[in-house]
Amino acid sequence: MSSVLYDAQGPRAKRRNVVFTAVFVVVVLALLWWVYTTLDEKGQLDWAKWQMFFTSDEPWSTYIWPGLQNTLKAAALSMVIALPLGAVLGIARLSDHAWVRIPVAIVVEFFRSIPVLVLMIFGLALFAEYTDVSSDDRPLYAVVTGLVLYNASVLAEIVRAGILALPKGQAEGAMAIGLRKGQSMRLILLPQAVTTMLPAIVSQLVVILKDTALGGAVLTFPELLASANTMSGYYGANVIASFTVVAVIYIALNFSLTTFASWLERRLRRAKKSTGAVLSADDVETADAGTVGKV
């Protein structure tokens, strides 16, 4: 039986795939066994190196929890600022006015082409030279500045691509019932594009969360990864245990974020399918003005 995308496999192809799968599983198991035995020989799996995470509150209260707080603070500030800024820049790139569209395109392409670490370093120098921000707060400001400038530019392209991916009939239908371009964008195009853009937006939010570690590596920002490095040096010779715990925390955070996004996407899709009301131009004008006028 054939599929639309490919022909059904014959007996020989099925046997070959089974052999390839078995060889791959054996190689992966062998690699995992080699990693386990190597760590065991070096003493990295000894209970003494992991005991502090299960029997003492000191690693969590002194290092992990403060570092996690700083990571979440920097990521949350960056997301809250970058999301609306990226949406505004993305919509501005679709403007009919060249004096709006061209400068915004230059700004977006400029910051999108610069590595986020360079933007963080630039932000640190900027706050140190031209502001009164204390030396303790400068790393946080620099990290947030770099993340916002870079990710807002990327999110702007995501928003622009999501709107352009909609069928042209959506905008044409909005114009046919008398909606202005701003009303069409707010009431017709953006609500439909959000569902399409959501996976890419969530991926970028995960990038923001992980890129906070750059501030700890270069700008001495005391985020989670930097705190784990300090913790491993304090307790001595337990680097793998410390960074394994931090990796598990990062995985849990990113998994929670993607799970919430998946739930939100399903909810938006169900809500879009369940709404069947059609607004007339007069209804839209009334909703837009917030008052009921006489026809």
Steps between C-alpha positions, in 0.01 A plus 500: 500500500644837395479834679468844351853583608686173442463142382440224751812310603562155366625200700866579429467864606321398820777254589764764428324753725475245780874430472586872498278560802657213693853620420410855606354381832810288569731794425302733726497247784874444459559876513290536814684210662835659413389831656378321812816295549725801437317712757503211746875449460562868564287489813241745365211271594604459862224580746724750678493730196121495473407477867490875563210546257284252692604543863578871535316826426819702464562439126142591418458803724849644446567432133226337294192694614660850481643414158165370381329818622743715300454283191121523519514874571718573196299267277163635615602864451640422156185313394264768629687772308601306188157352420303825458800678349545221246129508414511877442813475285355210300178687428695818417696309237170438321408869495400662172707805592863476389613744771381245758580175322859570390645633831337213692642247252850647549468481879372142493765374261775683690428352841409159356844469342699580815578217747305539821822477705640807321179689582534403867860622514401822324217549747733450797741763366211735424353480850844537659590807293180698466270402788500495879402132521692334782767245420291229665203562268692562176533131404122451527431814295754396238363147470143624463605766248684250281221245514230757424679658203584169336185302572263788426654513151458126454143512633426785259588272209287223648201734527551634148534151353194375690283781368628463144431126515126562532292473182460832320125452511500581870626855448291544186186386681569746780536781247178390329296556816652843552770434761801727513845339488554545872165340579569218256837434662361504855170321449564264207865432424676494837253268676541244222876542470563451872412131484738449209780701659472345846749209454767734361435756774533234771825378346633855522389529862696183578801660334458806724495280809815313399690807381491650848793267567716717272478777757639272766785379280620845390336778704520339847121497520416256786251286308442126539795370299747741661370404843554133418859576400560679830332216690714233337814695591386544859423134560793381289527236225125459443470694175300232317252460786445876525451556129277192471264647759500833314433323168200322653365836622541654153325203341212527748460874434506466122267199509253693714512792258443285192224302674317820590540624142360175361199526731446863399524414130239225533272735690536771236425254222188374678383855566550594136300201383216566744441865402272555208374854551544740210540870571379765266692819433262693729559250780873535464482878504285482813740260673799705396358828632364343815166674467172426331399761243196555294497355150 
